[in-house]
Amino acid sequence: MAMTRVRPRATMSLFKPRSRPHGVPVQSAAPDTSVIDWAAYIDGHRVCTGSVADAVRLVRDGRLDAPDEGSAGFVWVGLHEPSAAELTDLAEVFGLHPLAVEDAVHAHQRPKLERYDDVNFFVMKTVGYVAREPDQAEVVETGEIMVFCGTDFVVTVRHGAHGELGSVRRTLERLPGRLALGPTAVLHAIADRVVDGYVSVADAVQEDIDEVEEAVFSPERTDEARRIYRLKREVIQLKRAVGPLAGPLRHLAGRRFVPDDIKEYLRDVEDHLTRVREQVESYDELLNPILQAHMTQVTVADNQDMRRISAWGALFMVPTAIAGIYGMNFDKMPELRWDYGYPAVLSVIALSCLALYRGFRRNGWL
């Protein structure tokens, strides 16, 4: 497939070059730009350039001319939360569709795979399990990674604090044979890193569920209802990120532009995604009985408290009733003039209370 030629005017205005020491392989973004890193890759090896425009010109107008075999190189541009103006500049050079550019700027998209002419637009959710103030409770935070994948370029747009791709780039650069397969190798590496993030967060949530389960069934009385409900909310958040990615990833593995070697890796990523999706879906099956068991324990504990209160109330009712009867101040009442009446009444009260106490203890009320 013939390469699209660079539009000179757009290319010249695309992110002005920055001076850096000779021989430094990794570019650092300027404070006023969202570009994290960029490079041209020729036969799997990185070629550093002074600007994104230079990298594009190198790949499209340089010494690469293999029309029968396709492009021998590509450009990889990584951005973090870019502005509309920055993505518009890239769109002019790489031919990105305006609808996809709008999605990449505003984010908040479901995982999906869309094709615009020769450019594939892949959206993935990233997740992280972080502690929040004031109680340091861990919650699932999500971000997004959008990938524009063309025949000779990859543009990655990241939103949120999670899903850092610098390590992905460094890992791939140590595998020139994989990078030589083209932009789809980058697409696979990003999908693999995202799914690995799902696995890490799912394992962390599993540990919290195990802790809650242990606390619920421990002999100590604890109130775990709030924590269980929080975990159920985080599981729902995790399911919203993991579940919708299955369809786009399966379709990606079946696309014709993906080399067979990369399809094998994508199927492996899909298998990992299936396992973590089933793992996350099973969390509801774990949390529901844990919550039911906890509520049952709370109900049983409340009933025990009520029985204990009722038992002590019955014990106090006996002396109260006897004292009330002999406190009515009638002249003709039995044993009012008896010398041993007072100790006899006290003995009756004590024996009655003792009999009730032993009965309640035998039945487990006290």
Stockholm file with secondary structure:
# STOCKHOLM 1.0

chainA/1-366         MAMTRVRPRATMSLFKPRSRPHGVPVQSAAPDTSVIDWAAYIDGHRVCTGSVADAVRLVRDGRLDAPDEGSAGFVWVGLHEPSAAELTDLAEVFGLHPLAVEDAVHAHQRPKLERYDDVNFFVMKTVGYVAREPDQAEVVETGEIMVFCGTDFVVTVRHGAHGELGSVRRTLERLPGRLALGPTAVLHAIADRVVDGYVSVADAVQEDIDEVEEAVFSPERTDEARRIYRLKREVIQLKRAVGPLAGPLRHLAGRRFVPDDIKEYLRDVEDHLTRVREQVESYDELLNPILQAHMTQVTVADNQDMRRISAWGALFMVPTAIAGIYGMNFDKMPELRWDYGYPAVLSVIALSCLALYRGFRRNGWL
#=GR chainA/1-366 SS CCCCCCCHHHHHTSSCCCCCCTTCCSCCCCTTCCEEEEEEEETTEEECCSSHHHHHHHHHHSSCCCTTTCCSEEEEEEEESCCHHHHHHHHHHHTCCHHHHHHHHHCCCCSEEEEETTEEEEEEEEEEEEEETTTTEEEEEEEEEEEEECSSEEEEEEESSSCCCHHHHHHHHTCHHHHTTCHHHHHHHHHHHHHHHHHHHHHHHHHHHHHHHHHHTSSSCCCCHHHHHHHHHHHHHHHHHHGGGHHHHHHHHTCTTSCHHHHHHHHHHHHHHHHHHHHHHHHHHHHHHHHHHHHHHHHHHHHHHHHHHHHHHHHHHHHHHHHHHTTSCCSSCTTTTCTTHHHHHHHHHHHHHHHHHHHHHHTTCC
#=GC SS_cons         CCCCCCCHHHHHTSSCCCCCCTTCCSCCCCTTCCEEEEEEEETTEEECCSSHHHHHHHHHHSSCCCTTTCCSEEEEEEEESCCHHHHHHHHHHHTCCHHHHHHHHHCCCCSEEEEETTEEEEEEEEEEEEEETTTTEEEEEEEEEEEEECSSEEEEEEESSSCCCHHHHHHHHTCHHHHTTCHHHHHHHHHHHHHHHHHHHHHHHHHHHHHHHHHHTSSSCCCCHHHHHHHHHHHHHHHHHHGGGHHHHHHHHTCTTSCHHHHHHHHHHHHHHHHHHHHHHHHHHHHHHHHHHHHHHHHHHHHHHHHHHHHHHHHHHHHHHHHHHTTSCCSSCTTTTCTTHHHHHHHHHHHHHHHHHHHHHHTTCC
//
